[in-house]
């Protein structure tokens, strides 16, 4: 028996070429085009334990019963699978609207309270029903800067949440206690030092609400996007790769409408032919170097200039630098070099640092050859996070974007219309076929699939009448494959989704 698929293959290839030609004709707009768009749909997964992680056993549902939780508070239960990544993108005249569960397509976890990984962290992630808007044109810097505050400050391009440096605790004159809001009290705690043990290998964690987020370098996302990272699945280690020479991609969008890049940019911000190197923050510890106050000597009795400029006085002295309160424990333990006579690198001047108080700069990038303001992730050469990590304590621009569901957002009441949907993922993802593979009398058909989906593969000789060739083909993660046979001299095949397992939907306005 011989199957001739030449016609089917040619027709498929012509469709693919037409699609590529259409895509190439579109005008690139980074805030619209930089989002991670998956060809299939994966359910979000976590590693519940280190043993599960090292054996590659992820779970699509979970209930955290490790540690008792006070009544009325969840420790992170995902009773039904939920799809990870960006689930839809809608574009209107002024904004891009992105929906997501705020959970990624890569596997998260595990989380612990100690380095020995013997004390489980009590909180696990949950579907956040995110609807976020990002301005297509940033309104500019404005006169009065806005605090990044607690909660979501930006969105990663895979739909994940970005937080600032703070962990909601401050020093009240006697001990660290939970803050009501940012900078209404003195000596705000630095999440990277105070909570760093609770990060999973991807650099994330979550409170009891299940709102998974990053305060620091998102290593797994960077690995997905090819940003100077290697990954060892044996020990779940993400490592900086100094051999890569590419400019970092856009990792996210801040709520003032400006892009967030990985750690690597052009050495000359005005010259795209200059060497790509790691961006250097302007922040340094207040240890007496670079003209800073030496907190080891004076104690925490004064604020740095950037903190005073925010408008909150140094009302309470902080605890002395010690083992329990090490240097960097509070965000006011850092000073900015610009306040001590040092200069930022510009096109005309090779300065002492790259990034301003807001952790960004004006520069040309591959996405913005004419230039833009942009934030950059800050790390040491070995990947260790460096303050202020992502964005400073204030936005450079005016915040006009945010999450519709968050109480701290701008209280958006409606989605701007008209708007156009230009991407659907998750349960609405479009099925696309790979080129069929013919070997003797067997055709192997592979397509992008929705995890939890059940498919029939149908056959036709005339593109009008279709009959089932294979039934109830199950998706494996975000792809499905089946082998087909036919007695026809030539045939057309198509994959049709017939049902979908129960899942937890993202319900947004």
N, C-alpha and C positions, 0 to 999 in steps of 0.2 A: 504494500500500500504506500502510495506516495502523496504527500500533501504539497501543493504549490501555494506559497504565501507571497510570491513576488508582488502581486497586485496589492495585497493588503499592506505589505511593508512599504511600498512606494506611496500609497495613499497616506499612511501614517506619517511617513517622513515629510511629505509635502505639507501636511497640517502642522507638523513641528516647525518646519522652516518658515511657514507663514506666521506662526506665533512669534518666533524669534525676530522676524523682520518688523512686526508690529511693535514688539517691546523695544527694539533698537530705535524706533522712530520717536518714542516718547521722550520728553524733556525731563532729565533727571532732577529730582527735588529730594535732597537727602532726608528731610523730615518725613517724607512720604515713603521713600524707597529703602531706607536703612533698616527697617524692621525685619526680624528673622521670620521668614515665611516657609513653613515646612511643607514638603510635598505630600506627606501623609499626616496621620494624627496619632500621637502617642499619649497614653495616660501618664499623669504625673506619678512618680515613684519615690519611695524613700528606702534607705537601708535602716532597718530598725536597730540593729546592733552592729558592732565591729565585725563579728563573725559573719553575719549576713553580707556585710560590705565586701570583705575579702574573698568571699565565695560568690560574689556577684548575684546575690539573691535579693532583688528588690520587691517591694510590695506596693500594690496599687490601692489598697485600703489599709487603714490602720486605726487603732484605738490605743492611746497611751494610758496604760494602767500601772506604770512603774512607780509613780509617786502620787500619793493622795492629793486631790485638788480641792480647794474650798468650795462650798456650795455655790452654784450659780456661775462658776467659772470653768471653762473648758480647758483641757490640757492639750487639745489638738486631736480631734477625731475626724477622719475622712471615711465615712461609712460606705460610700460608693466611689468608684473610680471617677476622676475628673481629668479633663484633657489639659495638658501643659502647653506652654508657649502662647504666642499671640493667636487669638481666636477670631478676631475680625479687625479690619481697618476701614474706617469710613473717612472720607475727605469732604470738607465743606469749604467755603470761601476763605475762612479765617483759621480753621483748626483741623487737626488730624485727630480722630477719635479711635482709641485702641481699646479692645476688650480682652481680658485675660483672667485666668484664675489666680494670677500672680505666682504661679508655680511653673518651673521650667520643664523642658523636655528631657534634660539630663537628670540622673538620679541624685537625690538630695540625701544628706545625713551620712552617718549617724551623729547624734549630738550627745555630748557628755559634759559634766560639771568639773571634771578633773583630767589632768594629762594622762593618768594611768588608765582612763576609760573604764572605771569601775563604778562611777556614780552617774546614772542616766540623767540627762537633762529633762525636766518635766514637761516641756512644751514641744509639740510637733506642729507642722504646718497644716493649713486648711485652705480650701477654696475661698478666695476673697471677693469674688464677683466684681472684678475691677472694670470700671469704665473710666478711662483717663483721656483728657484732651491736652494736646500740645499745639501751641501757636505755630502757624505756618510761617509767620514773619514776627520775630521777636520785637516787642515795642521799644527796645533800647534800655539804656541803663537807668534813666530817671535820676532825680535829685536825692530822694530818700531811699535807702537800701532796705530790703525786706529780709528779716531773719528766716533762715531755712527751717527753724523750729523743729519740733518733734514730729514723728510720723513721716509719711512719704514726702520726699523732696524732689524726686525724679523717677523716671521709669527706664529700666533697661530695655534694650531693643527686643528682648524675648518676652516682655511683659512683666518682668520681675520688678520688685520695689527697691528703691534706694532710700536710705536714711542718712542723716548727717552724723557728726562725731559723737553725739550725746547719748547717754543711756537713761536719762530722766532722773538721775540722782544728783544731789548737790551737798556741800558741806554746810551745816547749819550752825557752826561754831563749836559743836561737840562731836558730831559724827555725820556720816553720809546718810541722807534720807531722801525719800521720793519727792521730786519737784512737781509743782503744779504746772508751770510753764517755763519756757526758756528765758534765762537771764532776768527773772524776777528775784533770783537769789544769787549769792556769790559762789564761786568755785564749782563750776559745772563739771561733772565727771566725764572722762574720756572713755567711751564704750570699748575701744580697742584694748585698753589696758584692763579695765574693770571687768569686761565680759568676754575677753578674747578666748578663754578656755571653752566657752560654749559654742564657738564657731564650728561648723562641720568642715570637711575638707574643701568645700567650695567657698568658704568664707561667709556663710550665712547662719542665721538663727531666727527665732521668732518668740514673741511674748505669748501669754496665755490665749490671746485672740487668734493665734495661728497665722499672723501676718508675717510670713517669711520675708526677710529683707537682708540687705548688705549694708554695713557701715564702711566697708573696706573693699579693696581689690577683688573683683568677681572672677576668680581664676577659671572656673569651669566655663563661664560664658566666653572669656577670652580664648580659651582653648578651642571652643566651638568655632570661633570666628578667625582663628589662625593668628592670634596676636602674641607671638613670642613666648608661647607656653608649650611644654611637653607634659604628658600625663602618664603615670605609672599605675595601671589598674591593680597591680598586686598589693600596693600599700596606699592607694588612693591619693597619691602625691602629685601635685601640680608644681612644676618647676620652671623658672625663667629660662628661656632659650636665647643666649647671646648671639647665636649664629644667624638669627633672622635679622633682616635689614629693612623690612617694610615699615611704613608709617602705620601706627595703630589705627584700627577701624573705629567707627562710632560705636560706642557701647551703650549709650543711652541718651536721653533728652531731659534736661533740667526743666523745672516748671516755670522758668523764665524764658523758655524757648530756645536755649542755646545747647549745642551738642556736648556730650561728654565722650572724650576719647580715652583710649588706653594710655599707657605710660610713655609711649614713644612718638616723638614729633620731629620736625625739621629743626636742626641746630640753629639755623637762621629763620626766624618765623616769617620772613618775607620772601624766602628763596626755596622753591620746591626742589631745586637741584642740590641743596645742601645736604649734609650727612644727617641721617636719622639717628637720634640718640634718645636716651631716657631723659624725661623732663625733671628739672630740679625745682623742688618747692622753695618758696621764700621763707618758710617757717623753720625756726630752730629752737631747741630747748633753752630755757632761761637759766643757763648754767654759768654765766659770766663770760662766755665767748661771744665774739662779734658785738661787743658793747652792751650785751643784755645784762639785766639784773641777775645776780647770782643767788638764786633761791636757796641754795645749800647754806649760804652765809646769812642772808637777810630773813629767811623764812618767807612764807607766803603772805606778805604784808602789802603787796602792790599788784596792780593789774598791768598787763602790757598795753601799749597804746591802742592797738586795734580793738581791744575789748572795751576800753574807755570810750572810744569813738562810737561804739554801738549805742552808748547812752546810758549804761548801767554803772553806777559807782561801785567801787570796791568797799562794800558795806561791812564785810566780816573778814577777818584774817583767816587764812586757811591753815591746816595743820602743817607742821614742819615736814620737810622731805625725809622719808624714812622707808623702812621695809614695807610697812603697811600702807604708806602713801608715797610711792616712788615718784621720781621725776616723770612727768607726763600723765600722771593720774588725773589731772584736771586740764581742761582745754586752755585755761589761763597760764599754764606752765610753758606755753609756747609764745615766742615773739616773732614778728615779721621783720626781715632784714631791711625792708624799705624804710622802716622807722628808725634805722640806725645808720643811714647814709649809704647803704649798699644799693646797687642799681639792677634793674631788670633787663635782661637781654632783649634788644629790639633789632630791627634790621640794620640800623646804623651803629649800634653799640653792642659789644660783647660784654654782658654784665655778669653779675655774681649769682643770679638765679633766673629761672624762667617764668615763674608763675606768681601772680599778684595775690592780694589778700583773699580773693574769692577762689583761688586755685585755678586760675585761667589766664589767658592772654589773647591778644589779637594776632592772628596768624593765617597763613595759607595752609590748606590741607588738600588731600586728593579729592575730597568731596566739595570743598569750597576753594577752588583755585584763585578766586578773586579776593578771598579773605573772609574771616568771620571771627567773632569772639568764641572761644571754646574752653571748656574745662578739661583737665587731664587727671587721670589716676596717678597718685604718687606712691612710689615704692623705692626701696633700696635696690642695688644691683642684683641681690639674691632673691628679690621678691618680697622682702619684709615690708609690711605697710608703713608708710610715712605720713605723719600728720600734715595736712588735714584730710588726707585719704582720697576724697572725691570732690566735694565742694566745701568752701569755707562756711563760716557761721552765718554769712549773708549771701544772697544771690547777687551776681553782678547786675543783672537786669531786673525788670519788673515782672513779678509773678502774675501771669494771667492764665496759667494752666494748672492742672491738678486732677485729683481723683474725686469723682462724683460721690463716692460712698464714704469718704473720710470726714469725720466731724471737724477736722482742722483745715479743710480745704476752703475754697472761695464761695461755697454755698451755691454752686451751679444749680440752675433750676430746669434747664432744658438743653437739648442737643440742637445746635444750629442747623437749620434746614434752608435750602435743600442740601443734602449730602449724598455722596456716591460711595457705595461699597466697592472697594477694589481688591479686597482679599477676604476669604473665609477659610478658617481652619477648624480644628476640632471636629465635631460631629458634622459640620457643614463642608468639610474639605472636599475638593473636587478630585475624582478618581482620574488618574493619568496613567497610561500604559507605557511601559518600556518597549523597546523594539522586540517583537517576538523572535524567539530563537528556534530554528528548525534543525533537527538532527534525525535523519532518516524519516520515519513516519511519526515522529513525536514533536510536537510544538510545546515549548515552555513559555508560558505567558506570565509576566510579572507586572504588578501595578502598585501604585501608591494606594495605601489602604488606611481605613480608620480602625484603630485598635478596638476590638469588641464588635467589629462588623462581620456579617455573614454575607457571602457573595455567591451568586451563580455565574458561571461562564457560559455564554450563549454563542451559538454558531449560526452562520447564515451563508448562503451561496449567492444571494442577490441583494443584500442589504435591506430587504423588505421583511422577509419571514425569518424569525429567529426561534431557535429551539435550544433547550438546555443541553449542554455538553457535560458540565460538571455542576453539582449542586452543593450548597452549604460549605463552600470553601471558607475557612476561617482566616482572618487577618492575624498575622504574627507581628506584633508591635505596629509599625507604620508601613508594612508591606505585605503583599500576598503573592504566592506563586503556585501555579498548578501546571501539570502536564496534560496535554490535550491530544486526542486522536480523531481522525475523520476518514471516511472513505471517499470524500469528494476530491476532485482534482485540484480545486482551489477553494479556499474558504476565508470568511471573515469571522473574527472573534471579538467579543466585548465582555467586559466584567460589569455585573449589575449588583449593587448592594440590595439585599432583600430584607435585612433586619439589623438592628443594633442593640447590643446588650444595654442594660440599665446603667446610666451614668449620672453624675451630679452636674447639672447644667450651670453655666454662668448666666445669671439673671441680672441684666443691667437695663437702664432706661433706653 
